Amino acid sequence: MNPAVVKTETKQSWPGKISDSMCGATHRKRDFATGLKLSDRECTMFCIKGGAQYVFVDNGHVYKIDNQDFVGLPEHAGHSADVSGVLTGDSLHITTIDIPAHVAEVVAPE
C-alpha cells in the first residue's frame, strides 16, 4: 500500500496485519496488571476489549478500518493477513480477509 495514495475507487488487496488502534504497528507484549507475556493476538484482543478499534498495518503504516463490524476481524485479530477492500485516505473498508498459506499453518484455532 502506498501512503501517498489518497483514494482508490476500485477494490484492491494488501498484505499486512490486523492490529488495534492502541498499539498500532507495535504491541506492548505484556499485560501490565499481571506481567504475563502476550502474543500479538492476545494483545490485540485485550486492547479491543478495552475500547480500541481494529486497524490494518502495512509496512509500519496504520490504516483505520471503517467497517469495525466486519465478521473476520475478531477471528484474525493479531494475525498476518491479506485484505481486500477500498482505501479512502487513511481509512480502509475491508471486503475480504485471507490468511496466507504459510501463516495458516501456524495459526491454530482457539
C-alpha positions, 0 to 999 in steps of 0.5 A: 500500500502506498501512503501517498495514495489518497483514494482508490475507487476500485477494490484492491488487496494488501498484505499486512496485519490486523492490529488495534488502534492502541498499539498500532504497528507495535504491541506492548507484549505484556499485560501490565496488571499481571506481567504475563507475556502476550502474543500479538493476538492476545494483545490485540484482543485485550486492547479491543476489549478495552475500547480500541478499534481494529486497524490494518498495518502495512509496512509500519503504516496504520490504516483505520478500518471503517467497517469495525463490524466486519465478521473476520476481524475478531477471528484474525485479530493479531494475525498476518493477513491479506485484505481486500477492500477500498482505501479512502485516505487513511481509512480502509473498508475491508471486503475480504480477509485471507490468511496466507498459506504459510501463516495458516499453518501456524495459526491454530484455532482457539 
